[in-house]
Amino acid sequence: MSSIKIKMVALGLVFSMSTMTIGQGLEGTIQQLVETNGIEYISPLVTAFGTGMNSGTFSTANSHKLLGFDVSINAALVSIPSEANTFTFFIPDNIPFSLDLSNDGLGTYDFTFDGNQLYPGARKSSTFFGKKVSNTIAADASYLEGSLEDQLVADGVNPTIAANLASTYASSTANELNILTPVGFDFSSLPTVMPSISIGLPYDIELTLRGAPEIESDDIGKVSFIGYGAKIGLNRFIPMDIGVLPRLSVGYYINTLKVGDIIDAESTILNIQASKKLLFLTVYGGYGIESTTVDIDYTHDDGTDVSFTVDGKNENRFLVGARMKMLFFSFNVDYNVGEYNAINAGLSFSDRKSV
């Protein structure tokens, strides 16, 4: 229904940050969708993207000492629930249609059909993560014949002529109005990879920078991805803390993605962090409040600029994990439970001592 000037290959590459590429097919898929269906189709991808990008923000609640640092890379695998594979395709209440009856001596007529009566059957469609199958939402030829006749008669056409014309054009009009739903890409999970560096500041504060090098594309312009955030230790505010309590911190992190002048995405998470060191093993966990928003701008065939915003459904998460340190290297793994679940693993080189 519309032509969207988006090269989704780059979008897929940035979303996954892995060897999983999406390919040109997604652009053609979204071209078929009006705004409402576009949001439903892409919404699971937005949620999965936010879930992945908001993973791996910490592996211990203990902040670096002044100028202590670590360089790490985290990889998360987001599981896609089965209910995120399909959506109900939206049909407008009124469907306009022009029919050329010049050969019948009547010129061009503009008709309006009731969307619910025109498409009385199932309207199931794949989302981005759904199966690579397109369903046909079939127009009801019987309804079309009656509606064509009624509207022609109401416009002053002889009832007999109107009935003959309706009978003649109902089948071909129904075929023209049949809708093929978009295909999905049959992914059961979405991988994300996030490099980061953290450094200790005064007052038990730790600053974190995340992201990847900027990519330049002739088709869509610059693709940039960057994240940043900080956390502050809470134990210094607890009276009589003699080291028995677990380490506690609160952190806030923002990840931003920009694809040319077409796509702007932002994911944020505010989390409460807790950890306890047991010899060479640190057990950690936390609770996060998060959000993801993607703004998409595209252009119809007629040149009309359209923009819409897709909000992810990821709002809360719990996580639990463990971190093992050997010399300057550490490995961590954690499991995240939220709208979509994710498992995250990280490897880091660190020096937590003050300089």
TORLO-737506 format. One record per residue: residue in three letters; x, y, z of N, C-alpha, C in turn. Coordinates in steps of 0.1 Angstrom, whole numbers. Last residue first. Layout:
N
 res    nX    nY    nZ   caX   caY   caZ    cX    cY    cZ
 Ala     X     Y     Z     X     Y     Z     X     Y     Z
...
***
This chain:
355
 res    nX    nY    nZ   caX   caY   caZ    cX    cY    cZ
 Val   441    39   408   454    42   402   460    53   409
 Ser   424    12   425   426    26   422   440    28   416
 Lys   414   -19   409   421   -12   419   422     3   415
 Arg   402   -34   390   393   -27   399   401   -19   409
 Asp   406   -40   359   415   -37   370   407   -28   379
 Ser   397   -65   334   394   -54   344   406   -53   354
 Phe   381   -78   307   394   -76   312   393   -64   322
 Ser   353  -100   303   359   -87   305   373   -88   310
 Leu   324  -114   288   339  -116   291   345  -102   292
 Gly   291  -127   293   301  -116   291   315  -120   295
 Ala   258  -135   283   271  -140   288   281  -129   285
 Asn   223  -140   290   235  -131   286   248  -136   292
 Ile   192  -148   278   204  -153   285   215  -144   280
 Ala   158  -136   282   171  -136   276   182  -142   285
 Asn   123  -133   275   134  -137   283   147  -137   275
 Tyr   101  -106   272   109  -116   265   120  -120   274
 Glu    93   -94   296    83   -96   285    88  -107   276
 Gly   116  -113   316   107  -101   314    97  -104   304
 Val   145  -123   331   131  -127   329   123  -114   328
 Asn   177  -134   323   168  -123   324   154  -127   322
 Tyr   206  -148   336   193  -151   330   184  -140   333
 Asp   242  -146   330   229  -143   338   217  -146   329
 Val   276  -149   335   264  -153   327   252  -150   336
 Asn   311  -139   330   298  -139   337   287  -144   328
 Phe   345  -139   337   334  -144   328   321  -144   336
 Ser   375  -120   337   363  -125   344   353  -129   333
 Phe   409  -113   343   398  -116   334   387  -122   342
 Phe   431  -110   359   425   -97   354   413  -100   345
 Leu   426  -137   379   435  -127   376   428  -114   371
 Met   394  -146   373   407  -152   374   417  -142   369
 Lys   360  -147   384   372  -139   381   385  -147   383
 Met   327  -152   375   339  -158   380   351  -150   375
 Arg   294  -145   384   306  -140   377   318  -147   383
 Ala   259  -152   377   272  -154   385   284  -150   377
 Gly   225  -140   382   237  -145   375   249  -148   384
 Val   193  -129   374   201  -135   384   213  -141   376
 Leu   167  -104   370   178  -112   365   186  -118   377
 Phe   136   -91   358   144   -97   369   156  -104   363
 Arg   121   -63   343   129   -75   342   135   -79   356
 Asn    96   -44   325   102   -49   337   111   -61   335
 Glu    90   -38   298    88   -28   309    95   -31   322
 Asn    87   -43   265    95   -47   276    95   -35   286
 Lys    73   -37   243    65   -41   254    74   -45   266
 Gly    83    -7   225    84   -21   229    76   -24   241
 Asp    65    14   203    70    12   216    71    -3   219
 Val    70    32   174    67    19   179    73    17   193
 Thr    56    59   156    65    54   167    60    41   172
 Phe    58    72   123    51    66   134    61    61   144
 Ser    52    93    94    61    88   105    52    82   116
 Val    53   101    60    45    95    71    55    91    82
 Asp    49   122    32    58   117    43    49   113    55
 Thr    38   115     0    34   119    13    44   113    24
 Gly    44   105   -25    53   115   -20    49   120    -6
 Asp    29    84   -33    24    97   -38    33   108   -32
 Asp    41    62   -21    44    64   -35    40    78   -40
 His    53    75    12    43    69     3    47    71   -12
 Thr    81    72    32    74    80    22    65    71    13
 Tyr    88    72    68    89    67    54    80    75    45
 Asp   104    69    99    98    78    89    99    71    75
 Ile   101    57   132   103    54   118    96    64   109
 Asp   114    53   164   107    62   155   111    59   140
 Val   111    32   191   117    33   177   108    42   169
 Thr   118    26   224   110    33   215   118    34   202
 Thr   116     8   255   122     9   241   113    16   232
 Ser   124     5   290   115     9   279   123    10   266
 Glu   124    -8   324   130    -4   311   119     0   301
 Ile   136   -15   355   124    -9   348   130    -3   335
 Gly   149   -44   370   150   -33   362   137   -28   356
 Tyr   167   -60   396   154   -57   391   155   -44   383
 Gly   192   -86   402   186   -73   402   172   -72   396
 Gly   223  -102   411   210  -102   406   204   -88   407
 Tyr   252  -124   416   245  -111   414   231  -112   409
 Val   280  -138   430   266  -140   427   259  -127   426
 Thr   313  -144   422   303  -134   426   289  -137   421
 Leu   340  -164   432   327  -164   425   319  -152   431
 Phe   362  -168   447   364  -163   433   351  -162   425
 Leu   345  -161   477   358  -165   471   360  -159   457
 Leu   318  -146   469   321  -158   476   334  -164   470
 Lys   302  -115   469   314  -122   465   316  -134   475
 Lys   271  -105   458   278  -109   470   290  -118   465
 Ser   249   -78   447   259   -89   445   266   -92   458
 Ala   224   -60   430   229   -65   442   239   -77   439
 Gln   208   -31   416   218   -42   415   222   -46   429
 Ile   181   -18   399   187   -20   413   195   -32   412
 Asn   180     1   369   180   -11   377   186   -10   391
 Leu   165    14   342   169    18   355   169     5   364
 Ile   171    16   307   168     8   319   174    14   331
 Thr   161    23   273   166    27   286   163    17   297
 Ser   166    28   239   162    19   249   168    24   262
 Glu   157    42   208   162    44   222   157    34   231
 Ala   161    51   174   157    41   184   164    44   197
 Asp   152    63   143   158    67   156   152    57   167
 Ile   155    63   109   152    55   121   159    61   133
 Ile   161    82    89   149    74    88   145    68   101
 Asp   184    95    83   173   103    87   160    95    88
 Gly   206    69    94   203    80    85   194    90    91
 Val   197    55   122   199    51   108   196    62    99
 Lys   207    53   155   202    62   145   206    57   131
 Leu   202    44   188   205    39   175   199    49   165
 Thr   212    43   222   206    50   211   211    45   198
 Asn   206    34   256   212    30   243   205    37   232
 Ile   213    42   289   206    45   277   213    40   265
 Tyr   209    33   324   216    32   311   207    35   299
 Tyr   216    35   358   207    39   347   215    39   334
 Gly   216    18   390   222    22   377   212    27   367
 Val   225    14   423   214    17   414   221    23   402
 Ser   237   -13   445   239    -1   436   226     2   429
 Leu   252   -32   471   240   -27   465   243   -14   457
 Arg   267   -61   483   269   -48   476   256   -44   469
 Pro   252   -76   512   256   -76   498   259   -62   493
 Leu   266   -72   546   255   -70   536   260   -72   522
 Val   290   -72   558   282   -84   558   271   -84   547
 Gly   304   -48   560   308   -58   550   300   -70   549
 Ile   293   -32   579   306   -38   582   310   -49   572
 Asp   275    -4   582   277   -15   572   292   -20   574
 Met   265    16   598   270     4   605   272    -7   595
 Pro   243    31   574   250    31   587   254    17   592
 Ile   246    34   540   240    25   550   248    26   563
 Phe   259    47   521   248    54   527   242    46   538
 Arg   276    29   510   282    40   517   272    49   524
 Asn   260    12   495   264     8   508   270    19   517
 Leu   254    20   469   245    25   480   250    21   494
 Gly   272    33   441   270    23   452   262    29   463
 Ile   258    41   410   264    46   423   261    36   433
 Lys   263    41   375   257    36   387   265    42   399
 Ala   255    51   341   263    52   353   256    45   365
 Gly   258    52   305   251    51   318   261    52   329
 Tyr   253    47   270   260    53   281   252    51   294
 Gly   258    38   236   251    37   248   259    43   260
 Ile   253    40   201   261    43   213   252    42   225
 Phe   255    38   166   250    32   178   258    35   190
 Ser   246    49   134   254    51   146   247    44   158
 Val   250    51   100   243    42   111   252    43   123
 Lys   246    75    75   253    70    86   244    62    96
 Gly   229    65    45   237    74    53   243    68    64
 Ile   216    47    29   208    53    40   216    63    48
 Asp   233    40     7   218    40     6   211    48    16
 Asp   259    41    15   255    50     4   240    51     3
 Ser   268    42    49   261    35    38   257    45    28
 Glu   290    37    76   286    46    65   280    38    53
 Ile   288    32   110   288    26    97   283    36    87
 Glu   308    37   140   298    42   130   300    35   117
 Pro   314    10   163   318    20   154   307    24   144
 Ala   292     7   192   300     1   181   304    12   172
 Gly   287     6   228   284     9   215   293     2   205
 Arg   290    23   260   287    11   252   285    15   238
 Leu   304    33   291   301    37   277   300    24   269
 Thr   298    41   325   299    31   314   295    37   301
 Leu   311    50   356   306    55   343   308    44   333
 Glu   304    49   390   310    42   379   303    46   366
 Ile   310    61   423   303    62   410   311    55   399
 Asp   321    64   448   315    51   445   306    52   432
 Tyr   333    89   449   321    87   455   313    75   451
 Pro   350    92   416   349    94   430   335    91   436
 Leu   348    65   392   349    79   396   348    81   411
 Gly   359    39   371   355    43   384   358    58   386
 Ile   346    28   339   357    35   347   351    40   360
 Ser   340     5   313   335    12   325   347    17   332
 Ile   329    -2   280   340     1   289   335     9   301
 Ser   316   -27   257   315   -16   267   328   -14   274
 Pro   298   -43   231   311   -39   237   308   -28   247
 Met   272   -65   226   274   -51   231   288   -50   237
 Val   250   -82   205   264   -81   211   267   -67   214
 Thr   222  -103   203   228   -90   204   242   -91   210
 Pro   199  -125   186   212  -123   193   216  -108   193
 Leu   168  -137   190   175  -125   184   188  -124   192
 Ser   148  -165   180   156  -158   189   163  -146   182
 Ser   134  -177   160   130  -180   173   137  -173   184
 Phe   123  -165   129   134  -165   139   128  -168   152
 Asp   108  -162   104   109  -175   111   122  -175   121
 Phe   102  -140    91   115  -145    89   118  -157    97
 Gly    69  -136    76    79  -133    86    92  -139    82
 Val    50  -119    51    57  -131    56    66  -126    67
 Pro    18  -102    51    33  -102    50    39  -115    56
 Thr   -11  -113    33    -5  -108    45    11  -109    44
 Leu   -28  -102     6   -18  -111    10   -11  -106    22
 Ile   -62   -96    -1   -50   -91     6   -41  -103     9
 Asn   -84   -89   -28   -78   -99   -19   -65   -93   -13
 Leu   -92   -71   -47   -92   -66   -33   -87   -77   -24
 Glu   -92   -85   -71   -83   -73   -70   -82   -69   -55
 Asn  -111  -104   -66   -97  -108   -68   -87   -97   -66
 Ala  -133   -87   -65  -129   -95   -53  -115   -99   -54
 Thr  -134   -79   -91  -132   -69   -81  -127   -76   -68
 Ser  -141  -102  -104  -128   -96  -107  -124   -86   -96
 Ser  -167  -107   -92  -156  -117   -91  -142  -110   -93
 Ala  -182   -84   -99  -180   -88   -86  -168   -97   -84
 Tyr  -188   -77  -126  -176   -72  -120  -173   -77  -106
 Thr  -213   -90  -132  -201   -90  -142  -188   -87  -134
 Ser  -230   -83  -112  -227   -97  -114  -215   -99  -123
 Ala  -231   -55  -116  -226   -61  -103  -222   -75  -105
 Leu  -242   -54  -142  -229   -49  -140  -223   -55  -127
 Asn  -268   -64  -136  -259   -71  -146  -245   -67  -144
 Ala  -277   -45  -117  -276   -60  -113  -267   -67  -123
 Ala  -278   -22  -133  -269   -23  -121  -267   -37  -117
 Ile  -297   -29  -152  -283   -27  -156  -274   -28  -144
 Thr  -319   -30  -134  -315   -42  -142  -301   -41  -147
 Pro  -320    -4  -123  -318   -16  -115  -313   -28  -123
 Asn  -301    23  -138  -313    14  -139  -310     1  -131
 Val  -286    45  -115  -284    35  -126  -297    26  -126
 Gly  -286    62   -93  -295    65  -104  -294    55  -116
 Asp  -272    56   -71  -266    67   -80  -274    69   -92
 Ala  -284    34   -62  -285    46   -54  -280    59   -62
 Val  -275    16   -80  -289    20   -80  -291    33   -73
 Leu  -248    14   -72  -252    19   -86  -266    24   -86
 Gln  -251     4   -46  -245    18   -48  -248    23   -62
 Asp  -263   -21   -51  -270   -11   -43  -265     3   -45
 Glu  -243   -34   -67  -256   -32   -72  -263   -20   -64
 Leu  -222   -35   -49  -220   -28   -62  -234   -24   -67
 Ser  -233   -51   -28  -229   -37   -26  -228   -29   -38
 Gly  -237   -75   -41  -248   -68   -36  -245   -54   -33
 Glu  -210   -81   -48  -220   -80   -59  -232   -73   -53
 Leu  -197   -82   -23  -194   -72   -33  -204   -70   -44
 Tyr  -208  -104   -11  -211   -91    -6  -208   -80   -16
 Ser  -198  -123   -29  -212  -122   -27  -216  -108   -22
 Ala  -170  -121   -25  -176  -117   -38  -191  -115   -37
 Asp  -151  -110     0  -163  -117    -2  -170  -113   -15
 Ala  -116  -113    -2  -128  -104    -3  -140  -113    -6
 Ala   -94  -130    20  -102  -130     8  -114  -121     9
 Ile   -63  -129    28   -75  -124    34   -84  -121    22
 Thr   -39  -154    27   -48  -146    19   -60  -142    27
 Asn    -7  -154    42   -21  -158    42   -29  -149    33
 Ser    26  -164    37    16  -153    35     2  -159    34
 Val    53  -175    57    41  -178    50    32  -166    49
 Lys    75  -179    74    77  -174    61    65  -178    52
 Lys    63  -171   107    67  -180    97    68  -174    83
 Gly    75  -143   127    66  -153   123    71  -162   112
 Phe    89  -120   133    95  -133   138    86  -145   133
 Phe    73  -100   122    87  -101   118    92  -115   121
 Thr    42  -118   121    50  -107   125    64  -109   119
 Ser    17  -131    99    30  -133   106    35  -119   110
 Ser   -19  -129   106    -7  -125    98     6  -128   106
 Lys   -53  -135   102   -41  -139   109   -29  -136   100
 Arg   -80  -132    98   -71  -121    94   -57  -123   101
 Ala  -108  -151    86   -97  -149    95   -87  -139    89
 Gly  -136  -133    69  -128  -144    74  -117  -141    83
 Pro  -148  -110    58  -154  -117    70  -146  -128    76
 Tyr  -144   -84    43  -134   -94    47  -139  -101    60
 Leu  -167   -70    39  -159   -73    27  -149   -84    31
 Gln  -176   -65    64  -184   -74    56  -176   -78    44
 Asn  -156   -48    74  -159   -60    81  -167   -70    73
 Gly  -155   -27    55  -144   -35    57  -147   -48    64
 Asp  -179   -18    32  -177   -20    46  -166   -31    48
 Phe  -168     2     4  -172   -10    10  -170   -11    25
 Thr  -176    26   -20  -171    24    -6  -177    11    -1
 Phe  -167    37   -53  -175    29   -44  -168    29   -30
 Asp  -169    57   -80  -162    55   -67  -171    48   -58
 Tyr  -167    50  -115  -175    52  -103  -166    49   -91
 Thr  -163    64  -147  -157    58  -135  -165    61  -123
 Gly  -188    56  -173  -177    63  -168  -171    56  -156
 Leu  -208    42  -186  -211    49  -173  -200    57  -167
 Gly  -205    25  -208  -212    38  -210  -215    46  -197
 Asp  -190     4  -205  -204     2  -203  -212    15  -204
 Asn  -165    14  -206  -169     5  -217  -184     2  -216
 Ser  -164    27  -182  -164    35  -194  -169    26  -206
 Leu  -161    20  -156  -173    14  -163  -175    21  -176
 Asp  -138    14  -133  -139    20  -146  -150    13  -154
 Leu  -140    20   -99  -142    10  -109  -145    17  -122
 Ser  -123    25   -69  -128    31   -81  -129    20   -92
 Phe  -129    23   -34  -125    15   -46  -131    22   -59
 Pro  -124    23     1  -127    30   -11  -122    22   -23
 Ile  -136     8    29  -126     5    19  -131    13     6
 Asn  -140    14    63  -144    17    50  -133    15    40
 Asp  -126     4    85  -140     2    85  -146     5    71
 Pro   -95   -14    76  -103    -2    79  -118    -4    78
 Ile   -81   -41    93   -88   -37    81   -96   -25    84
 Phe   -51   -56   105   -61   -45   107   -67   -42    93
 Phe   -45   -89   114   -43   -78   104   -54   -68   105
 Thr   -33   -99   144   -45   -98   136   -44   -86   127
 Phe    -1  -117   144   -10  -106   148   -22  -106   140
 Thr    25  -139   155    14  -135   147     6  -123   153
 Asn    46  -143   173    48  -147   159    37  -142   150
 Ala    43  -139   200    49  -128   192    50  -131   177
 Glu    36  -163   210    25  -153   208    30  -141   201
 Ser    60  -176   214    52  -180   203    41  -170   200
 Pro    88  -154   223    76  -163   226    67  -165   214
 Ile   121  -155   216   109  -149   211    97  -159   215
 Ser   149  -148   236   140  -158   231   127  -151   228
 Val   180  -134   229   166  -131   234   157  -141   228
 Leu   211  -135   241   203  -142   232   188  -141   237
 Ala   239  -113   243   226  -118   248   219  -125   237
 Ala   272  -107   252   263  -113   241   251  -118   248
 Asn   295   -82   260   284   -90   264   276   -95   252
 Ile   328   -74   267   318   -76   256   308   -86   261
 Ser   348   -48   283   341   -61   283   332   -62   270
 Val   371   -35   304   367   -35   290   360   -49   288
 Asp   372   -16   334   371   -28   327   367   -26   313
 Phe   390     2   360   383     1   348   381   -14   344
 Gly   397    28   384   397    14   380   388    12   368
 Leu   394    54   390   402    51   378   404    36   376
 Leu   385    45   422   389    57   413   398    52   402
 Lys   369    13   419   375    24   427   380    34   417
 His   338     3   405   352     4   404   357    15   414
 Ser   311   -10   425   317    -1   416   332    -1   416
 Asn   293   -40   427   305   -33   433   310   -23   422
 Ala   275   -55   416   270   -42   421   281   -34   427
 Thr   283   -71   385   285   -70   400   280   -56   404
 Ser   276   -69   360   279   -83   365   283   -83   379
 Phe   254   -49   339   263   -51   351   265   -66   354
 Thr   242   -50   315   246   -37   320   255   -38   332
 Gly   231   -72   300   246   -70   302   250   -57   308
 Ser   204   -57   282   210   -68   289   225   -65   291
 Asn   194   -39   266   193   -36   280   199   -47   288
 Met   195   -50   241   204   -39   243   204   -36   258
 Gly   175   -71   243   189   -74   241   198   -63   245
 Thr   152   -56   247   156   -66   257   170   -69   256
 Gly   151   -40   223   153   -34   236   157   -44   247
 Phe   148   -61   204   159   -52   204   162   -46   217
 Ala   123   -71   212   134   -80   213   147   -71   213
 Thr   107   -49   207   107   -54   221   120   -63   222
 Val   111   -47   179   114   -35   188   116   -40   203
 Leu   100   -71   171   114   -68   169   119   -57   178
 Pro    73   -68   178    81   -78   185    96   -76   183
 Ser    66   -45   160    66   -44   174    74   -55   181
 Ile    62   -49   133    76   -47   137    77   -46   152
 Tyr    35   -55   130    44   -63   124    58   -62   130
 Glu    22   -33   143    20   -47   148    31   -56   143
 Ile    31   -12   126    34   -13   140    33   -27   146
 Gly    19   -20   102    33   -18   103    38   -19   117
 Asn    -8   -18   108    -2   -31   106    13   -31   106
 Thr    -9    10   110   -14     2   121    -8   -12   120
 Glu     0    20    85     7    23    97     4    13   108
 Val    -1    -7    60    -5     7    65     1     8    79
 Leu    22   -26    41    15   -23    53    11    -9    55
 Gln    39   -32    21    25   -36    19    16   -31    31
 Gln    64   -24    29    58   -16    18    43   -20    17
 Ile    72   -44    46    66   -32    52    60   -23    41
 Thr    82   -62    25    72   -66    34    65   -53    40
 Gly   103   -49    13    92   -52     5    80   -55    14
 Glu   121   -49    36   116   -36    30   103   -38    22
 Leu   126   -76    40   118   -68    50   113   -55    44
 Gly   142   -85    19   128   -89    19   120   -80    29
 Gln   169   -80    20   160   -70    14   146   -73    15
 Gly   182   -91    52   180   -91    38   170   -81    33
 Ile   192   -97    77   178   -98    75   175   -98    60
 Thr   219  -117    92   214  -105    84   200  -108    80
 Met   238  -126   118   225  -128   113   220  -115   105
 Thr   262  -121   129   263  -126   115   249  -128   110
 Ser   254   -91   148   259  -105   147   260  -108   132
 Met   237   -71   156   251   -70   159   258   -83   158
 Ser   209   -68   154   215   -81   158   229   -80   162
 Phe   205   -42   147   197   -48   157   204   -60   163
 Val   224   -39   126   226   -31   138   218   -37   149
 Leu   213   -56   107   226   -58   111   229   -51   124
 Gly   187   -45   103   189   -58   108   203   -61   114
 Leu   194   -20    92   186   -21   104   188   -34   111
 Ala   206   -29    68   214   -22    78   207   -22    91
 Val   183   -40    56   195   -48    58   203   -42    69
 Met   164   -21    50   163   -28    63   174   -38    66
 Lys   162     8    39   171    -3    36   172   -11    49
 Ile   133    25    31   141    20    42   149     8    37
 Lys   110    40    20   124    42    17   133    38    28
 Ile    81    24    12    89    28    23   104    29    20
 Ser    51    28    -3    65    25    -6    74    32     5
 Ser    21    11     5    29    23     5    43    19     2
 Met     8   -12     0     0     0     0     9    13     0
***
